[in-house]
Amino acid sequence: MKKNNLLSLLIAFVLFANAATFIEAANRPNVIVIMADDLGIGDVSPTNPDCKIKTPHLQTMANEGITFFDAHTPSAVCTPTRYGLLTGRYNWRSRLAKGVLWGESEHLIPADRPTLGHLMRGAGYHTAMIGKWHLGWDWHKVDGKIDFTKAVKNGPDINGFDQYYGHCASLDMPPYVWVDTGRITAIPNREEGVSKKEDRYGWYRKGPIGPDFHIDDVLPHLFGKSIAHIKKQSADAKAGKPFFLYLALPAPHTPIVPVPPFKDASKLNPYADFVMQVDHHMGQVFAALKENGIDKNTLVFFTSDNGCSPEANFPLLKEHGHDPSGGYRGHKADIYEGGHRVPLIVRWPGHIKEGQKTNALACLTDIYTTLEELAEQPRKKTGGEDGFSLLKVFGGADSSCRDALISHSINGSFAIRQGKWKLCLSAGSGGWSAPKDNVALKQGLPPMQLFNLEQDRAEKNNLLDKHPAKVKELLHLLNQQIKNGRCTPGETVPNDREIKFLPKGVTISSRD
C-alpha cells in the first residue's frame, strides 16, 4: 500500500508539474526568430535613413516595435553567429576557432549543449527550425561519399527542435537537397552549379541537387513552409500551446536570385532586388499572423547573421548612393563594425511600445537570455553564458546591463568593446577588406587598433599609442572573460578548447 501511495503521489506530482507548465505557457507569446543572411545594417530603412532600397514591411515592423542601432553578431560570418544565437554563448568558445562549416561538415553543437530549442521546449513550446542550418549535420557516408538513401543524423532535432525542414549550409554550398527532420525528401538525380563567369550574382558551387530543389525558388519556398507552419500551429497557440519558430533565411547571400516581380525592381542591382524580395516575404509573415488571429500574441525578432558581403557589388551600389554598411567600416568577415553591426528589430504588439529606437548595446547571444527570462526558465550553469536579457530595453530602459562586447572575425581575430572604446586585436581587417592582416603587417602597421567609436564611427584613427592605459584595461577585460568561460555573472565554466587571442608579439602586462 505504501508503495502504491508513493507511486500515486509521484504520478500526481508529474501531472501537476506538466499542468503548471501548460498553464504558464498559455500566457506566453509565440516567438519567431528570423535571421537574414549577409544583410548589412545599411540595407534596410529602419537602421539607415539614407537606405536606397525600399523595405516598407521592415519599416512597418520597426514603426510597431523597437529598433536597435548598436546590435551585433557574435561573429562576422555565418556558422559561428548561428552557434552564438542558438546557444547564447560566444562561438569562439566552441571547437570552431575560425571560418565556417561546409555542406558536408559534421554537427557542431553537441546534443547536451543548451540551445534555444531546448530552452523553449522546456518551457512548453512546440519548437521548429526552417531554412539554412549551417551548423553541420551527419550525412550517412560510404567511402567518403554521401548515401542519400539514408537518414541524416544529428541535425537540429538533437538541439531541441521538435521538427525541422531545411538545407545543410549556405545556398552556394552543395549538396542541394531538402531534409525534413532527418529525412531527405528527394535523392539527387544530377549535378548542378553556376560559375561566377556565368553569373556575377547568381553563382553557386557545382554539386548534387535533388529534383525538388530549385535554387531560384528556395527563398519563397521557405517562407511558404513557414507560413504553413504558422497556420498549422495557430489553433494550438490560441488554445494555450505556444510555438517557437527559428526561420533562417538563405538570402540575400549568394546565389543572389531575385524572381519577378522583384527582379530589376530596385533599379540598383540584383542584390538590392533580393533585399526587396526578403522584405516582401516578411510582410507575408505578418499577414499570416493576423489572418490566423495570433498577431498580438507573437513576439518576432528580425536580424542578420553578419554584415553585407562584397558579392553585393559595393562599388555599383555606391554609384547609386547606397552603402550596405551604413557608414561603418568594413563588411562581412571583418572585425570592423561593418562586419558585425547588424539590424535588430523586435515587434510584440501591446508589450513593446511602438516606434522605439535604442542605442543599448546588444549581441545576438542576448536573445537566449531574453527568452529565458520571458519564459521564466531557471538560469543554469550553461546556456546563455554570454547573454543579457533585453526585456528591460523593450520596456524603455537605456541598457540591458551589458557592459562589454567581444567580436570575432573570419580569421579568428578578436575585438573587445566597452563604452566608446573598441580594441581590435589585429593589424588589419581580420577578414576580407583592405588591408588584410598579412598586408597590414608587411606595411608595418601595429598589431592592434584602438578606436573611439563616439568620435570615429568609421574606425579610421588608430589611437593605440595615445591611450596605453585603456589598451591594457581592455586586454585584461578580454582575458578575464575568456578565462571565465562566460561574460555574465555566474560560476566559471570551461571553454571547449584552449583559446589564443593575442597577436604575435603582444603580451598582457600585470596590473598595477
N, C-alpha and C positions, 0 to 999 in steps of 0.2 A: 504493500500500500504506500509506504513511504517513497519507494522508487517511482511509483505511478504518479504520486502527487508532485514529486520533484520534476518529473518529465512534463506534467501538465503545466506547472509553473513556468518551465523553460519555454515551452511552446507558446504560452500566453505572452511571455516577455518578448519573444521574437516577433509575434504578430503585432504586439503593441509598438515595438520599435519600427516595424515596417509601416504601420499605420501613421505613426508620428512623422516619419519621413515623407509619406504621401501627403499628409495634411500641410506640412511645411512647404513641400514642393508646389502644392496647389496655389500658394500665394506668391510664387516666384515667377519672374518673366521667362519666356522663351529667350534663348540667346543665339544670335547668329554672328559669327566672326568671319568677315570676308577679307581675304588678303589678295591684292593685285600683285602682279609680277613685273618688276622693273619699272614701276610708275614713280616718276620724280615728284618732289614736293611742289615744283613749279608747273606741273601738268594739269592741275585742277584749280578751278577758280576760288574755292574756299581758302586755300593756302597760298594763292598767288593772285593778287588783284590785277597783275599785268598778263595773266594767262591768255594766250591767243586760241586756246582750244575750248570749245563750248562743252561745258559739263553741267547742264541745268539740273539734272537729278541729284548729283552730289551736292550742288549748291543748295537745293531744297533740303537735303538731308542736314546740311550744316545750319541752315536757317531754322530748322526744327530741333537742333541738338547742340552739341558742343564741338568746337574745332580746336585742336591742339597745334600750336605753332612751334613747339620745341619738343617734338616727339621723335624718337629714334629707334631704329632697328638695332638689335644686339650685334649684328654683323652687316657688312656691306655687300654680301652675296646670299644666294638662295638658301641652300641647305642649312647652314648654321643659324640663320634667322628663324627658320621654321622650327628648329630644335628649341631655340630660346622662347619662342611664342608658346609652344605646347608644354614646355617643362617649367617655365618661369625661372630658368637657370641660364646663365651665360653659356653660350655654345662652346667656348674655348675650354671650359672645364671638362668637356667630353673627350673622346678619343680623336675627334676630328680637329687637328691643330690648324689646318688651313684648307683653302679650296672648298670644293663641293663634291657631292657624290654624283655618280653617273647612273645610267639606266639599268645596269646590271649589278649595281652595288648591293651589298648585304645590308640588313637593317641596322640602323644606328641607335635607336632608342630601345634599351632593354625592357622587357615586359614588367620588371619590378621598379622602373623609374616612374614616379608620379607624373601624370600629364593632365591636361585639361579634360581629356576623355575620361580618365579615372575619376577626376575631381567631380565632374558634372554627373557622371553615372552614379557615383556615391551619394550625390545629393538628390537622387530620384529622377534624374533627367534621362530621356532617351537620347543617345548620342550617335551622331553620324558625321562622316567626313566625305566630302565630294570634291574631286578636282585633282590638282597636281600634288602628289605626296612628296617626292624628292627627299625622303629620309631613309630610303633603302627598304627593300623587302626581299625575301629569299625565293628566287626562282628555283624550280627543280632543274638541275643541270646534269647532263650526261656528257662526259669527256669535255667539260668546259662550255658546252652549248646548251641553251635553254630548251627544255622539253615543254612546249606549250600545251601539251595534253594533260599536264599535271597541275595540281593546285599550287597557288602561291602561298608561302608560309610567312609568318612573322610580319604581316602588314599592319595597318592601323588597328586591326582587331585586337592585337596584343597590347595596344597602347590605350585601351579604354573605350574604343568605338564599337557600338553595337553592330554597325554596318558601315561599309564604305564603298565608294564607286569612283574610280579614277585611273590615272596613268602614272607611270613609275617616276618620271623626273620631268625636266623641262621639255617643252614641246619640240625642241630641236634635238632631243636625245632619244635614240631608239632603245628598246623596241616600242613600237606604236600599237599597243593593244589596250583594251579596257579590261580592268579587273574589278569584279563585283564581289566584294567580301571573300576574296581568295579564289574566286572562280574566273578564269579567263573566258571572256564572252565569245570570242571567235579566234580560231587559230590562224596566224598569219599565212597568207597564200602567195606572198610576193615580197620583194624588197623595193623600197621607195626612198627617194631623197631628192633634194633640190640644192644645187651649188650656189654659192654667193654670186658667181658669174652669171648664173641663170636668173637670179632674182636677188637684188640688193637687200630687200627687206624680208622676203618670204622664204628664205633658205632654211633647210633643216637637214641634219645628217642622214646619210643613207642607212637603212636598216629594215628589219622585218616589220610588216604592217598588216593588221587584221582587215578583213573585208568590211567590217562595220566601223572602221576608224578613218574618219575623213578630216584631214588637217584643217581645212577652212571652216569646218562645222564644229570643231571642238569647243570653242567658247560658247556659242549659243546652245550647244548640246548640254554642256554642264549647267548652264543657267536653267535650261529646261528641266533637267533632272532635279535641280534644287527647288524649283517652283513646284514640281510634282511632289517632292518630299514635304514641302510646307503644307500643301493641300492635304496630303495623307495624314500628317501629324496634327492638323488643326483641331480635329474633333477631340483627340486625347488631350491636347493642350487646353482646350476650353473645359474639359472635364477634370482638370487638375493634374495632368501628367505632362509637364513642360518638356520641350525638346531643346537640345543643343546641336547646332549645325556649324561645322567648320568647312567653309567653302573657299578652297584655294584655287585662284584663277591662274590660267596659263598665260594671261595677257596683261599688258601689251608687250611681253617678252617675244623674242623671235620664236617661230616664224610670225612675222607681222603680216597678218592676212585678213584685213577688214573685208566684209562682204557688203553687197548692196543692201540698204541704201547708204551705208556709211562710207563705202569706197569713194574717194575723191570729195567727200562731203566737207572736210575741214578746209580745203583749198590751201593746205600747208604741205602735207606729205602723208604716206600711208600710216606712219606711226601715229600722227595726230588723229587720223581717221579711226584707228584702232582704239584709241583712248575714248573717242566719242562713242564707239560701239560698247565699250565697257560701261560707260555712263548710262547708255540706253538700257542695258540689261539690269543695271541697278534700279532703274525706275520700274522695271517689270517685277523685281523682288518686292518693292514696297507696295506695288499694286496688288500683288498676290496676298500680302499680309492683310491688306484692307479687305479684299474680296472674301477672305476666309475668316474675317472677324477677329483677328488676333494682333492687329497692328498696334493697339495701345498697350498690349502686354508683351511686347517683344523688344528686347534690347539688341541693337545692331551696331557692330563695330565695322568700320571700313578703314583699311590701311594698305601698305605696300611692304614688300619684303626687303627692299633696298632702293637706292636711287635709280635714276634712269640710266639705261645702257647707251654706249656710243652707237649701238645699232640703230638708234632713233634718228641718226644723222643730225648731230648738233649744229654743224655749220649751216645747213639748209634751214633748219628751224630758226637759227639766229637771224638769217636774212629776212625772215618774216616777223622778227621781234619777239620770238618765243624762246625762253630759257627753261628747260626741264628741271634745272637745279634751283630755279628761283632766286638767282643772285648769289648762291653759295658756291664755294669752290668744289671742283671735282664732280664725280658721278659714281655710278655703280662700281664696286670693287675697292674704292678709295677709302682711306682713313679720314679724308676731309669731309666736311659737312654734307656735301652733295652725295656722298656715298651712303650715308645712314640717316640723315634727317628726312622724314617722310610725312605724308599726310596721315592724320589720325582723326577721324570724325566719328562721333558716337551719338546715337539717337535713341531715346527712350521716352515716348510721349507721356506727359504727366509727371515724370520723375526727374528729367533733365530739363532745366529751363531753356526755352528756345533762344537761339541766336547767341549762345555763349561763345566767347573766344578766350583762350587761356594761353599764357606763356609758362605754365607749370612744366617743369622738366619731367619727361615721361619716356619710358622704354617699353617695347612690346612685351618684355618679360613681366611688366606690371599687370597685363591682362589676367594672368593666372591668379595673382593675389587679389585683384579686383573681384573676380568671380568667386574666389574662395570666401571672401567677406560677404558678398551678395548672397551666396548660397548657405551662409552660416555654417561653413565647414571648419572643423578644428585645424589650427595651424600645426603642421607636423615638422619633424626634423628635416625631412627632404621634401622637395616640391615647392617652387616659388622662392628658392634661396636668394634670388636676385630681383624680386618683385615687390613693389609697393602698391597698395590699393589706391585706385583713382576715385573711389566713391566720394571722398570729401571734395575733390576737384569738380566732380559732376554737380555737387551742391553749391559750388561757388568759391571754395577755398583756393588760395593762391598757390598752394603746394600740397603734394602728397606725402611730404616728409622725405622724398628722395633728395639726397644731398649731393650725390655724385653719379656719374655715368661712365661706364667703361665701354669703349667701342673697339671694333676688331675689323681688320681688312682682309682681303682675299689671300694675301701672302703671309698672314699671321701676325701682322703688326698691331700693336695696341695704342690706344689713346685713352687718357682719363680726363674727365671734365668735372670741375667743381666751380659753381658760380659762373663767373665770366671767363674763367681761365681754362684753357684746354692744352694739354701736353700730348703731343704726338710722338711716340717712340719710334720714329722712322725719319730717315733723311729726306725721303720723297713722299710720294702719294700712298705708298703701301699697296698700290693697285695698278690701274691702267693709265691714269692720266699723267701728264708730264709735270715734273720729272719722276720717272720710275726710280725706285730706290738705288738700283745699281748705277744709273746715270747720275743721280744726285751725289752719290759717294765719289764717283770719278770727278765730278765738278768741284769736290772739296767742300760740299755743304755739310753743316753739322749733323750729327747722328740723331738729334731730336729737334722738335719745333714747339715753341710755346706761343700761343695766340691769346689775345684778349678779344673775345667774341663780341663784347659790347661795342668796342671801338673798331673792330676789324672782322666783320662777318664773312668777308671773302678770304680770310686767312692768308694775307699777303705779307704781313710783317712779323718775322720771327723774333720774339723778344727773349730768346733763351739766355743770352749773355747779360741782359739788363735786370733779370729777376731770378738770380740763382736760388734765393731762399724759397720762392714759390715752386721752382722746379724740384727742389729737394722735398718740399712738403707733399707735392703731388706724387712723386716717386714712392714715398713712404706709404701714402694712402693706397696706391695701386698694389704695392707689395702686400699690405695688410689684407686687402680684400681678396687677393688671390690666395694667400695662405689660409684665410679663414674658411675658404670654400663657399662663402656667401658674402653679400654686401648688406644684408639685412641683419637686425639683431637676432641672436639665437646661438645655439650650440655649433661649435666649429665642426665642419664636415669635410671629408676628403674630396679632392678633385679626382677625376678618373685617370689622370696622367700627371707627370712632372711638367710644370709649366715654366718655360723660359721666355721671358718677356723683354729683357734688357738688350738694346742694340750692342753690337760689338764695341768694346772699349768703354762702355758706360757701367758704372758701379753705383751702388746705393751707399752713401756715407752714413755713419752713425749719427743719430740725432743729438743735438747739443743739450 
